[in-house]
Amino acid sequence: MARRQPRNRNRTVITPEGVALPLVLASRGSRAAALFIDLILIVTAMTVTTLTLIWIAGGVGIKIGEVDADGPKSRAVQALAIVWIIAMFLFRNAWFLFFELGPRGATPGKRVTGIRIAARGTERLTTEAVIARNIVRDIELFMPIVFISSAIASGSDTDVAGWAGAIWCAIFLLFPFFNRDSLRCGDVIAGTWVVEAQNRKLGQALSVSAPAAAADQAFTFTSAELAVYGEYELQTLERVLREDKGSALDDVADAISRKIGRPYPYRAERVFLESYYIQLRAQLEQGLRLGRRKADKYAA
């Protein structure tokens, strides 16, 4: 019997600057663990919010079972109920959106397991893609739970509801096992991957092995010219300089030159890039010291 080959999780995407960027897909186990951690945190937050609102009601002398239908306390209870409904809605729907739209592209569960979301195409991860993948999660996970809970609360045939909900969940939960990139339905629709994150600090990650000392003085760039890029592009530029492939150096130098409107002499690509790298890194590190971080060229 032939031995099964391990799944290859290495992938490559082409950045808008034309640079090949290697990525490693997250394992199914790490994705499941991240979701489990997030669900625990969401349920904990819901529980704490509910108990806090009950404590507030008790603190102002409101007893839920003894409230008159038309009294002032009834209006207070209604206000607290509205706050509770809004909070539950946000925890369920906005948790993933809030964190995945951040610069890390990861919820607390994903950060613990060392993974994040990324775009599968050549473009940057968009807000629309994050919203799309999380709307589908509502169909995959939360709607069957609501379906089963509603059946139990209404006294319907819970056996039928249970089997229907279980089949519903199984279809979506097993979907990542039937494609080579372990994509859930939300990833397919949104055009996203879940990849292993590179948890490196700026000072540690961005260290090209001693570029030429004269490179810093070969070209002098203004703050405006340096401000068009951020940490992500700096890491890409570091990788290009480290690999030292002529075609990649040409492509990236041309892309930066067009972006900032600064030409460079023939056969001076590497010096141009080293100068830009050193000065961009210095500007980003200065921003970090002042509490300003620019994650990529799209960040304000």
C-alpha positions as CSV (number, residue, x, y, z in Angstrom):
1,M,0.0,0.0,0.0
2,A,1.4,3.4,-1.1
3,R,2.3,5.7,1.7
4,R,0.2,8.9,1.7
5,Q,2.2,12.0,1.1
6,P,1.9,14.8,3.6
7,R,-0.2,17.8,2.5
8,N,1.9,20.6,1.0
9,R,0.9,23.8,2.7
10,N,3.3,26.1,1.0
11,R,1.8,28.7,-1.3
12,T,3.0,31.8,-3.2
13,V,1.2,35.0,-3.9
14,I,2.3,37.8,-6.2
15,T,2.2,41.2,-4.5
16,P,1.0,44.4,-6.4
17,E,4.7,45.3,-6.7
18,G,5.3,42.0,-8.6
19,V,7.2,40.2,-5.9
20,A,6.6,36.5,-5.1
21,L,5.7,36.2,-1.5
22,P,5.8,32.7,0.1
23,L,3.1,31.8,2.6
24,V,2.3,28.7,4.7
25,L,-1.3,27.7,5.0
26,A,-2.6,27.2,8.5
27,S,-3.4,23.6,9.5
28,R,-6.9,22.5,10.1
29,G,-6.1,21.8,13.7
30,S,-4.9,25.4,14.4
31,R,-7.9,26.8,12.7
32,A,-10.3,24.7,14.8
33,A,-8.4,25.6,17.9
34,A,-8.6,29.3,17.1
35,L,-12.4,29.1,16.5
36,F,-12.8,27.2,19.8
37,I,-10.8,29.9,21.7
38,D,-12.8,32.7,20.1
39,L,-16.1,31.0,20.9
40,I,-15.1,30.6,24.5
41,L,-14.2,34.3,24.7
42,I,-17.4,35.3,23.0
43,V,-19.5,33.2,25.4
44,T,-17.5,34.6,28.4
45,A,-18.1,38.2,27.2
46,M,-21.8,37.5,26.7
47,T,-22.1,36.0,30.2
48,V,-20.2,38.8,31.9
49,T,-22.3,41.4,30.0
50,T,-25.5,39.7,31.1
51,L,-24.4,39.4,34.8
52,T,-23.3,43.1,34.7
53,L,-26.7,44.3,33.4
54,I,-28.5,42.2,36.0
55,W,-26.2,43.7,38.7
56,I,-27.0,47.2,37.4
57,A,-30.7,46.4,37.6
58,G,-30.4,45.1,41.1
59,G,-28.3,48.1,42.1
60,V,-31.0,50.6,41.2
61,G,-33.7,48.5,42.9
62,I,-35.2,46.8,39.9
63,K,-36.5,43.3,40.5
64,I,-37.5,41.7,37.1
65,G,-40.4,39.7,38.4
66,E,-41.9,42.6,40.3
67,V,-42.0,45.3,37.6
68,D,-45.3,46.9,36.7
69,A,-46.1,46.8,33.0
70,D,-46.6,50.6,32.8
71,G,-44.3,51.9,35.6
72,P,-41.0,53.8,35.3
73,K,-39.1,50.7,36.3
74,S,-40.6,48.9,33.3
75,R,-39.1,51.4,31.0
76,A,-35.7,51.0,32.7
77,V,-36.0,47.2,32.2
78,Q,-36.8,47.8,28.6
79,A,-33.7,50.0,28.2
80,L,-31.5,47.4,29.8
81,A,-33.0,44.7,27.6
82,I,-32.3,46.8,24.5
83,V,-28.7,47.2,25.7
84,W,-28.4,43.5,26.2
85,I,-29.8,42.7,22.7
86,I,-27.4,45.1,21.1
87,A,-24.4,43.7,23.1
88,M,-25.3,40.1,22.2
89,F,-25.7,41.0,18.5
90,L,-22.3,42.7,18.5
91,F,-20.5,39.9,20.2
92,R,-21.9,37.4,17.8
93,N,-21.5,39.4,14.6
94,A,-18.9,42.1,15.1
95,W,-16.2,40.0,17.1
96,F,-14.6,38.5,14.0
97,L,-15.1,41.6,11.8
98,F,-13.5,43.9,14.4
99,F,-10.4,41.9,14.9
100,E,-9.9,40.6,11.3
101,L,-10.2,44.1,9.9
102,G,-7.3,45.2,12.2
103,P,-3.7,45.4,11.1
104,R,-3.0,41.9,12.4
105,G,-5.9,40.3,10.4
106,A,-6.5,37.9,13.3
107,T,-8.9,37.4,16.2
108,P,-7.6,36.7,19.6
109,G,-8.0,32.9,18.9
110,K,-6.0,33.2,15.7
111,R,-3.3,35.2,17.4
112,V,-2.9,32.6,20.1
113,T,-2.5,29.8,17.5
114,G,-0.2,31.9,15.3
115,I,-2.4,32.3,12.2
116,R,-4.1,35.1,10.3
117,I,-6.2,35.7,7.2
118,A,-4.8,36.8,3.9
119,A,-6.0,37.5,0.4
120,R,-5.6,34.7,-2.2
121,G,-5.2,37.1,-5.1
122,T,-2.6,39.7,-5.9
123,E,-4.5,42.5,-4.1
124,R,-4.6,43.5,-0.5
125,L,-7.1,42.0,1.9
126,T,-10.2,44.1,1.5
127,T,-13.0,45.1,3.9
128,E,-15.5,43.5,1.6
129,A,-13.7,40.1,1.7
130,V,-13.6,40.1,5.5
131,I,-17.3,41.0,5.7
132,A,-18.2,38.3,3.1
133,R,-16.3,35.5,4.9
134,N,-17.9,36.4,8.3
135,I,-21.5,36.6,6.9
136,V,-21.0,33.1,5.6
137,R,-19.8,32.0,9.1
138,D,-23.2,33.1,10.4
139,I,-24.8,30.6,8.0
140,E,-22.2,27.9,8.8
141,L,-22.3,28.0,12.6
142,F,-24.7,30.3,14.3
143,M,-27.9,29.8,12.3
144,P,-28.0,26.0,13.0
145,I,-27.5,26.7,16.8
146,V,-30.4,29.3,16.7
147,F,-32.5,26.8,14.7
148,I,-32.1,24.0,17.2
149,S,-32.5,26.4,20.2
150,S,-35.8,27.8,18.7
151,A,-37.1,24.3,18.2
152,I,-36.4,23.4,21.8
153,A,-37.9,26.6,23.1
154,S,-41.1,26.2,21.1
155,G,-41.5,22.5,22.1
156,S,-41.3,21.3,18.5
157,D,-39.9,17.9,17.5
158,T,-36.4,18.3,18.8
159,D,-35.2,15.0,17.3
160,V,-35.9,16.2,13.8
161,A,-34.5,19.7,14.6
162,G,-31.4,18.1,16.1
163,W,-30.7,15.9,13.1
164,A,-31.3,18.7,10.7
165,G,-29.0,21.0,12.6
166,A,-26.3,18.3,12.9
167,I,-26.4,17.6,9.2
168,W,-26.3,21.4,8.5
169,C,-23.2,21.8,10.7
170,A,-21.5,18.7,9.3
171,I,-21.7,19.9,5.7
172,F,-19.9,23.1,6.5
173,L,-17.5,21.8,9.1
174,L,-16.3,19.1,6.8
175,F,-15.9,21.3,3.8
176,P,-12.2,22.2,4.5
177,F,-11.4,18.5,4.3
178,F,-12.5,18.3,0.7
179,N,-10.2,20.9,-0.9
180,R,-6.4,21.2,-1.0
181,D,-6.2,24.6,0.7
182,S,-8.5,23.7,3.6
183,L,-10.9,26.5,2.7
184,R,-14.2,26.9,4.4
185,C,-17.1,28.2,2.4
186,G,-16.5,31.7,3.6
187,D,-12.9,31.6,2.2
188,V,-14.1,30.4,-1.1
189,I,-16.6,33.2,-1.5
190,A,-14.3,35.9,-0.1
191,G,-11.2,34.8,-1.8
192,T,-9.1,34.4,1.3
193,W,-6.6,32.1,2.9
194,V,-5.8,31.4,6.5
195,V,-2.0,31.4,6.8
196,E,0.6,31.1,9.5
197,A,1.5,34.5,10.8
198,Q,5.1,35.8,11.1
199,N,5.2,37.1,14.6
200,R,8.3,39.1,14.4
201,K,9.0,42.5,15.9
202,L,10.0,45.3,13.5
203,G,13.5,45.7,14.8
204,Q,14.2,41.9,14.6
205,A,12.5,41.3,11.3
206,L,14.0,44.1,9.3
207,S,17.7,43.5,9.2
208,V,19.3,43.1,5.9
209,S,22.9,41.9,6.3
210,A,24.9,45.2,6.3
211,P,24.1,47.0,3.1
212,A,26.8,49.2,1.7
213,A,27.6,52.2,3.9
214,A,27.5,54.5,1.0
215,A,24.0,53.4,0.0
216,D,22.4,55.6,2.7
217,Q,24.0,58.6,1.0
218,A,23.5,57.5,-2.6
219,F,19.9,58.7,-2.7
220,T,18.1,61.0,-0.2
221,F,14.3,60.6,0.0
222,T,11.9,63.0,1.4
223,S,9.4,62.1,4.2
224,A,6.6,62.2,1.7
225,E,8.4,59.7,-0.6
226,L,9.0,57.4,2.3
227,A,5.5,57.7,3.7
228,V,3.9,55.9,0.7
229,Y,5.0,52.5,2.1
230,G,4.7,50.7,5.5
231,E,6.1,47.7,7.4
232,Y,4.6,45.1,5.0
233,E,6.3,46.7,2.0
234,L,9.5,47.1,4.0
235,Q,9.6,43.4,4.8
236,T,9.0,42.6,1.2
237,L,11.9,44.9,0.2
238,E,14.1,43.2,2.8
239,R,13.3,39.8,1.3
240,V,14.1,41.1,-2.2
241,L,17.4,42.5,-1.1
242,R,18.3,39.4,0.8
243,E,17.5,37.0,-2.2
244,D,19.4,39.4,-4.5
245,K,17.7,38.2,-7.7
246,G,18.3,40.6,-10.6
247,S,14.9,40.4,-12.1
248,A,13.2,41.0,-8.8
249,L,15.4,43.9,-8.0
250,D,14.6,45.5,-11.3
251,D,10.8,45.0,-10.9
252,V,10.7,46.4,-7.3
253,A,13.0,49.3,-8.1
254,D,10.8,50.2,-11.1
255,A,7.6,49.9,-9.0
256,I,9.0,52.2,-6.2
257,S,10.4,54.6,-8.8
258,R,7.1,55.0,-10.5
259,K,5.2,55.2,-7.2
260,I,7.3,58.1,-5.8
261,G,8.2,59.7,-9.1
262,R,12.0,59.3,-8.5
263,P,14.1,57.9,-11.4
264,Y,17.4,56.1,-10.8
265,P,20.5,55.6,-13.0
266,Y,21.0,52.5,-15.1
267,R,22.3,49.5,-13.2
268,A,21.8,51.3,-9.9
269,E,18.8,49.3,-8.8
270,R,20.4,47.7,-5.7
271,V,21.9,51.0,-4.4
272,F,18.5,52.7,-5.0
273,L,16.7,50.0,-3.1
274,E,19.2,49.8,-0.3
275,S,19.0,53.6,0.2
276,Y,15.2,53.5,0.2
277,Y,15.2,50.5,2.6
278,I,17.5,52.2,5.2
279,Q,15.7,55.5,5.2
280,L,12.2,53.9,5.2
281,R,13.2,51.7,8.1
282,A,14.5,54.6,10.0
283,Q,11.3,56.6,9.5
284,L,9.1,53.7,10.5
285,E,11.1,53.0,13.6
286,Q,11.0,56.7,14.6
287,G,7.2,56.5,14.1
288,L,7.1,53.5,16.4
289,R,9.0,55.4,19.1
290,L,6.4,58.2,18.8
291,G,3.5,55.8,19.1
292,R,2.6,55.8,15.3
293,R,2.6,52.6,13.4
294,K,2.1,52.2,9.7
295,A,1.2,48.6,8.9
296,D,1.3,48.9,5.1
297,K,0.9,51.4,2.3
298,Y,-2.9,51.5,2.7
299,A,-2.7,52.6,6.4
300,A,-3.4,56.2,7.1
